[in-house]
Amino acid sequence: MFGILTLEGWLEVMDAQMLAGRVFAAPLFFISFILSGTMIFLNLLVGVIVNSMSELPDAANASLNTHEKSSLPSIPPAVSEASHMNLLAERLSRIEVSLASIMIELRKQER
C-alpha cells in the first residue's frame, strides 16, 4: 500500500486487479486511495511545518535570555563620557581574556 501511495508501480498492481475481474472497482479504489493518501501526507507535512514555525519565537526568546545573562557589565544610558569609556575598556579587556582562553583551548586540541 505504501508503494502505491508513493506511485511506485501502482499501474501494474491496478492492471493485475483489473485482470482478476475487478474492472470498475480497481480504478476507483486506486485513484481514491492515492488522492486520499496524498491529502493525509500533505496535511501531516503542513502540520509539521506549522508546528516548527510556531516554536521558533520560543527558541529565539530563549536564546535572547541566555545572551542577556552575560557577565559583561551593561552601559547605563545616562553616564558621563569618561565613565562610558571606562566601561567600554572593561568590557574590551574581558573579551580579550576570553579570546586568549579560547586560543589556549584551541592550541591544546590541535596537539
N, CA, C and O of each residue as an XYZ file, in Angstrom:
444
protein
N       0.814     -1.191      0.000
C       0.000      0.000      0.000
C       0.864      1.264      0.000
O       0.511      2.262     -0.628
N       2.012      1.214      0.717
C       2.882      2.382      0.719
C       3.493      2.604     -0.661
O       3.667      3.743     -1.093
N       3.818      1.507     -1.352
C       4.334      1.624     -2.710
C       3.318      2.246     -3.646
O       3.677      3.019     -4.534
N       2.063      1.917     -3.452
C       1.004      2.517     -4.272
C       0.883      3.996     -3.934
O       0.697      4.829     -4.821
N       0.989      4.317     -2.658
C       0.864      5.707     -2.222
C       2.010      6.570     -2.747
O       1.815      7.752     -3.028
N       3.197      5.989     -2.879
C       4.324      6.730     -3.426
C       4.364      6.659     -4.947
O       5.304      7.158     -5.566
N       3.369      6.054     -5.546
C       3.216      5.934     -7.002
C       4.291      5.070     -7.642
O       4.635      5.271     -8.807
N       4.828      4.108     -6.891
C       5.810      3.175     -7.419
C       5.098      1.916     -7.896
O       4.698      1.074     -7.092
N       4.948      1.798     -9.182
C       4.370      0.602     -9.771
C       2.898      0.387     -9.498
O       2.427     -0.749     -9.524
N       2.162      1.455     -9.236
C       0.755      1.295     -8.909
C      -0.057      0.881    -10.137
O      -1.098      0.238     -9.998
N       0.400      1.238    -11.323
C      -0.329      0.841    -12.531
C      -0.288     -0.663    -12.736
O      -1.287     -1.255    -13.147
N       0.855     -1.299    -12.457
C       0.952     -2.757    -12.595
C       0.027     -3.466    -11.613
O      -0.613     -4.458    -11.961
N      -0.041     -2.957    -10.390
C      -0.914     -3.558     -9.383
C      -2.374     -3.376     -9.788
O      -3.177     -4.297     -9.643
N      -2.719     -2.197    -10.292
C      -4.094     -1.957    -10.726
C      -4.437     -2.819    -11.941
O      -5.551     -3.335    -12.036
N      -3.491     -2.980    -12.869
C      -3.734     -3.846    -14.029
C      -3.965     -5.288    -13.599
O      -4.819     -5.975    -14.160
N      -3.203     -5.753    -12.598
C      -3.399     -7.121    -12.097
C      -4.783     -7.272    -11.482
O      -5.427     -8.306    -11.658
N      -5.244     -6.262    -10.768
C      -6.578     -6.316    -10.176
C      -7.662     -6.275    -11.256
O      -8.699     -6.926    -11.129
N      -7.417     -5.512    -12.305
C      -8.406     -5.435    -13.388
C      -8.482     -6.756    -14.146
O      -9.562     -7.162    -14.574
N      -7.336     -7.436    -14.315
C      -7.340     -8.738    -14.982
C      -8.001     -9.802    -14.118
O      -8.492    -10.806    -14.635
N      -8.015     -9.591    -12.817
C      -8.646    -10.543    -11.906
C     -10.156    -10.397    -11.901
O     -10.838    -11.147    -11.202
N     -10.703     -9.447    -12.665
C     -12.148     -9.327    -12.774
C     -12.725     -8.094    -12.116
O     -13.942     -7.906    -12.135
N     -11.906     -7.263    -11.544
C     -12.408     -6.047    -10.897
C     -12.171     -4.852    -11.821
O     -11.388     -3.956    -11.507
N     -12.850     -4.852    -12.947
C     -12.605     -3.874    -13.997
C     -13.020     -2.470    -13.564
O     -12.313     -1.509    -13.868
N     -14.130     -2.325    -12.873
C     -14.613     -0.997    -12.484
C     -14.163     -0.599    -11.078
O     -13.916      0.576    -10.806
N     -14.062     -1.578    -10.198
C     -13.722     -1.273     -8.808
C     -12.251     -0.913     -8.633
O     -11.916     -0.064     -7.807
N     -11.376     -1.546     -9.401
C      -9.938     -1.320     -9.224
C      -9.538      0.130     -9.505
O      -8.871      0.739     -8.668
N      -9.919      0.711    -10.654
C      -9.513      2.110    -10.878
C     -10.107      3.069     -9.852
O      -9.440      4.014     -9.429
N     -11.358      2.834     -9.448
C     -11.966      3.701     -8.436
C     -11.224      3.622     -7.104
O     -10.968      4.638     -6.458
N     -10.882      2.393     -6.708
C     -10.166      2.223     -5.451
C      -8.801      2.888     -5.496
O      -8.448      3.653     -4.599
N      -8.030      2.597     -6.544
C      -6.662      3.107     -6.598
C      -6.624      4.629     -6.701
O      -5.813      5.269     -6.031
N      -7.463      5.202     -7.505
C      -7.476      6.659     -7.641
C      -7.908      7.323     -6.336
O      -7.307      8.308     -5.908
N      -8.946      6.785     -5.708
C      -9.389      7.372     -4.435
C      -8.365      7.154     -3.335
O      -8.168      8.026     -2.489
N      -7.707      5.992     -3.338
C      -6.684      5.711     -2.332
C      -5.505      6.665     -2.490
O      -5.008      7.199     -1.498
N      -5.056      6.883     -3.705
C      -3.920      7.771     -3.948
C      -4.280      9.212     -3.577
O      -3.480      9.903     -2.946
N      -5.460      9.668     -3.958
C      -5.855     11.041     -3.634
C      -6.002     11.255     -2.131
O      -5.516     12.250     -1.593
N      -6.670     10.325     -1.453
C      -6.845     10.498     -0.005
C      -5.519     10.355      0.740
O      -5.265     11.096      1.689
N      -4.680      9.422      0.328
C      -3.380      9.260      0.975
C      -2.486     10.463      0.768
O      -1.756     10.864      1.675
N      -2.540     11.041     -0.420
C      -1.762     12.245     -0.693
C      -2.234     13.395      0.179
O      -1.414     14.159      0.687
N      -3.521     13.529      0.361
C      -4.051     14.597      1.212
C      -3.628     14.403      2.667
O      -3.308     15.373      3.353
N      -3.625     13.169      3.136
C      -3.223     12.897      4.521
C      -1.761     13.255      4.727
O      -1.413     13.926      5.699
N      -0.891     12.802      3.799
C       0.526     13.125      3.942
C       0.792     14.610      3.783
O       1.675     15.149      4.450
N       0.051     15.281      2.919
C       0.204     16.723      2.763
C      -0.206     17.444      4.047
O       0.459     18.393      4.463
N      -1.291     17.002      4.672
C      -1.717     17.599      5.946
C      -0.683     17.366      7.050
O      -0.437     18.253      7.868
N      -0.080     16.177      7.074
C       0.967     15.908      8.059
C       2.172     16.815      7.834
O       2.741     17.344      8.789
N       2.555     16.992      6.593
C       3.684     17.856      6.275
C       3.405     19.298      6.677
O       4.258     19.950      7.279
N       2.235     19.792      6.355
C       1.864     21.163      6.731
C       1.816     21.293      8.257
O       2.235     22.315      8.801
N       1.319     20.286      8.937
C       1.274     20.315     10.398
C       2.655     20.390     11.019
O       2.863     21.132     11.980
N       3.602     19.631     10.484
C       4.970     19.664     10.995
C       5.588     21.040     10.760
O       6.254     21.580     11.643
N       5.372     21.606      9.581
C       5.932     22.928      9.272
C       5.328     23.998     10.172
O       6.051     24.837     10.709
N       4.008     23.975     10.342
C       3.355     24.977     11.191
C       3.812     24.838     12.636
O       4.014     25.840     13.321
N       3.976     23.613     13.101
C       4.423     23.385     14.473
C       5.833     23.909     14.674
O       6.110     24.565     15.678
N       6.724     23.631     13.741
C       8.092     24.121     13.891
C       8.164     25.635     13.762
O       8.992     26.268     14.416
N       7.317     26.224     12.935
C       7.308     27.683     12.817
C       6.760     28.330     14.089
O       7.194     29.420     14.462
N       5.820     27.674     14.753
C       5.275     28.252     15.982
C       6.271     28.136     17.136
O       6.190     28.908     18.091
N       7.207     27.192     17.068
C       8.211     27.048     18.114
C       9.391     27.986     17.920
O      10.184     28.154     18.846
N       9.536     28.599     16.759
C      10.663     29.496     16.503
C      10.713     30.693     17.448
O      11.788     30.984     17.972
N       9.607     31.405     17.699
C       9.705     32.541     18.640
C      10.125     32.112     20.037
O      10.849     32.843     20.713
N       9.684     30.942     20.482
C      10.094     30.459     21.803
C      11.597     30.217     21.853
O      12.254     30.566     22.834
N      12.143     29.617     20.790
C      13.582     29.363     20.748
C      14.357     30.674     20.665
O      15.416     30.808     21.278
N      13.840     31.633     19.917
C      14.518     32.929     19.808
C      14.514     33.646     21.155
O      15.523     34.237     21.540
N      13.399     33.604     21.873
C      13.339     34.235     23.197
C      14.284     33.557     24.176
O      14.910     34.221     25.002
N      14.387     32.247     24.087
C      15.287     31.524     24.982
C      16.735     31.899     24.718
O      17.518     32.056     25.655
N      17.102     32.045     23.432
C      18.484     32.421     23.137
C      18.749     33.869     23.539
O      19.861     34.198     23.952
N      17.754     34.729     23.427
C      17.944     36.116     23.870
C      18.138     36.179     25.376
O      18.954     36.958     25.869
N      17.388     35.357     26.110
C      17.511     35.361     27.566
C      18.891     34.886     28.002
O      19.421     35.376     28.999
N      19.486     33.937     27.273
C      20.826     33.481     27.647
C      21.859     34.541     27.354
O      22.846     34.657     28.080
N      21.653     35.328     26.292
C      22.602     36.385     25.986
C      22.469     37.556     26.963
O      23.443     38.265     27.216
N      21.285     37.758     27.505
C      21.087     38.848     28.450
C      21.794     38.586     29.773
O      22.106     39.526     30.503
N      22.049     37.321     30.090
C      22.693     36.962     31.347
C      24.208     36.978     31.205
O      24.897     36.214     31.881
N      24.725     37.816     30.358
C      26.162     37.902     30.116
C      26.866     38.440     31.355
O      26.276     39.163     32.158
N      28.139     38.074     31.494
C      28.914     38.553     32.638
C      29.466     39.952     32.396
O      30.059     40.552     33.293
N      29.273     40.475     31.184
C      29.774     41.803     30.888
C      28.878     42.862     31.511
O      27.657     42.706     31.537
N      29.475     43.943     32.012
C      28.645     44.997     32.620
C      27.891     45.758     31.538
O      28.413     46.006     30.451
N      26.676     46.115     31.849
C      25.895     46.890     30.892
C      26.219     48.363     31.040
O      26.643     48.828     32.097
N      26.006     49.082     29.947
C      26.302     50.506     29.947
C      25.009     51.260     30.202
O      24.088     51.177     29.389
N      24.908     51.995     31.305
C      23.678     52.753     31.557
C      23.537     53.882     30.543
O      24.539     54.385     30.035
N      22.298     54.287     30.242
C      22.095     55.285     29.195
C      22.608     56.678     29.548
O      23.098     57.387     28.669
N      22.510     57.078     30.783
C      22.897     58.451     31.145
C      24.147     58.424     32.007
O      24.051     58.483     33.233
N      25.320     58.336     31.387
C      26.581     58.381     32.115
C      27.501     59.368     31.406
O      27.288     59.726     30.248
N      28.508     59.788     32.121
C      29.454     60.717     31.510
C      30.319     59.970     30.506
O      30.385     58.741     30.500
N      30.974     60.745     29.662
C      31.782     60.130     28.615
C      32.969     59.369     29.198
O      33.368     58.339     28.654
N      33.529     59.855     30.279
C      34.677     59.185     30.895
C      34.272     57.833     31.477
O      34.967     56.837     31.277
N      33.151     57.795     32.195
C      32.717     56.515     32.753
C      32.270     55.566     31.639
O      32.418     54.348     31.748
N      31.726     56.135     30.578
C      31.344     55.329     29.419
C      32.591     54.673     28.813
O      32.554     53.494     28.462
N      33.669     55.406     28.691
C      34.908     54.868     28.141
C      35.502     53.825     29.079
O      36.061     52.827     28.624
N      35.384     54.052     30.408
C      35.888     53.066     31.371
C      35.132     51.754     31.256
O      35.738     50.684     31.286
N      33.820     51.826     31.126
C      33.028     50.605     30.981
C      33.372     49.875     29.678
O      33.474     48.648     29.656
N      33.547     50.629     28.606
C      33.928     50.003     27.341
C      35.299     49.349     27.435
O      35.509     48.262     26.896
N      36.234     50.007     28.118
C      37.570     49.438     28.291
C      37.505     48.160     29.119
O      38.213     47.196     28.829
N      36.657     48.149     30.150
C      36.499     46.948     30.972
C      35.911     45.801     30.154
O      36.369     44.662     30.252
N      34.910     46.102     29.359
C      34.312     45.072     28.504
C      35.330     44.542     27.511
O      35.396     43.335     27.277
N      36.122     45.426     26.924
C      37.127     45.018     25.959
C      38.180     44.134     26.601
O      38.619     43.158     25.992
N      38.592     44.453     27.812
C      39.598     43.626     28.487
C      39.035     42.245     28.807
O      39.754     41.252     28.703
N      37.778     42.164     29.189
C      37.166     40.857     29.454
C      37.042     40.039     28.167
O      37.218     38.821     28.181
N      36.744     40.700     27.079
C      36.665     39.995     25.794
C      38.044     39.477     25.395
O      38.164     38.359     24.895
N      39.096     40.289     25.614
C      40.450     39.852     25.303
C      40.845     38.633     26.130
O      41.477     37.713     25.611
N      40.481     38.616     27.405
C      40.786     37.470     28.264
C      40.042     36.230     27.759
O      40.605     35.136     27.730
N      38.788     36.401     27.365
C      38.007     35.271     26.840
C      38.626     34.740     25.560
O      38.727     33.527     25.377
N      39.043     35.635     24.673
C      39.673     35.208     23.431
C      40.987     34.481     23.695
O      41.296     33.493     23.028
N      41.752     34.962     24.655
C      43.010     34.293     24.990
C      42.760     32.883     25.504
O      43.478     31.952     25.138
N      41.754     32.720     26.342
C      41.455     31.375     26.852
C      40.951     30.463     25.739
O      41.246     29.268     25.742
N      40.203     31.004     24.798
C      39.737     30.202     23.656
C      40.924     29.774     22.801
O      40.977     28.630     22.350
N      41.874     30.673     22.572
C      43.064     30.342     21.785
C      43.880     29.244     22.474
O      44.396     28.346     21.809
N      43.998     29.315     23.802
C      44.723     28.276     24.542
C      44.039     26.930     24.372
O      44.706     25.922     24.139
N      42.716     26.902     24.486
C      41.969     25.660     24.314
C      42.126     25.100     22.907
O      42.261     23.889     22.734
N      42.110     25.969     21.903
C      42.288     25.518     20.520
C      43.670     24.922     20.298
O      43.815     23.921     19.596
N      44.681     25.535     20.893
C      46.041     25.005     20.752
C      46.172     23.640     21.436
O      46.879     22.762     20.940
N      45.493     23.463     22.572
C      45.512     22.172     23.267
C      44.859     21.094     22.409
O      45.327     19.956     22.379
N      43.770     21.447     21.705
C      43.071     20.466     20.881
C      43.855     20.114     19.621
O      43.703     19.014     19.089
N      44.693     21.035     19.135
C      45.495     20.767     17.947
C      46.592     19.741     18.218
O      47.026     19.037     17.306
N      47.033     19.657     19.452
C      48.129     18.739     19.802
C      47.651     17.360     19.811
O      48.424     16.441     20.082
